[in-house]
Amino acid sequence: GFAGGGGRGHRGAEVKVVIADDEPQARERLRALLAAQDGVELVAEVGDGHAALHAAAEHGADLVLLDIAMPGIDGLEAARHLAAFDPRPAVVFCTAYDAHALSAFEAAAVDYLVKPVRLERLQAALERARTFTLGREREDRAPASAPTCVRACAGACG
């Protein structure tokens, strides 16, 4: 399993995170940085945008850490599909290129981290994601609707 947090209590407050990056070393670095954070549960690690959509839907992710340059569905396209999820997860791009920043925010990202990701920047991004998630919960307390996720994934596959 990917359960992070080592049973530190306050489970209800944990942010469920999916890491999507085609570079194993980048995933490993993010995993290590997340492991040091309270209130974070790593629910999946995947190597492409299509798998990111499925993992986010399956685990009800609160936050998806997305690389932009990935095979198949890239991070920007995956973010556009994630925006259709209900509830919508926060998206933070983690990329080696800062040239994509404008596109990232057009894709409704809550933050944009340039690799190698620094702990302070990841902590700030987690805080933004928590704020986003709390706002989302206040907007709509209804449970996740599977058909929305299925439609979003089907749109990505089609």
Secondary structure, 3 states (H helix, E strand, C coil): CCCCCCCCCCHHHCEEEEEECCCHHHHHHHHHHHHCCCCEEEEEEECCHHHHHHHHHHHCCCEEEECCCCCCCCHHHHHHHHCCCCCCCEEEEEECCHHHHHHHHHCCCCEEEECCCCHHHHHHHHHHHHHHHHHHHHHCCCCCCHHHHHHHHHHHHC
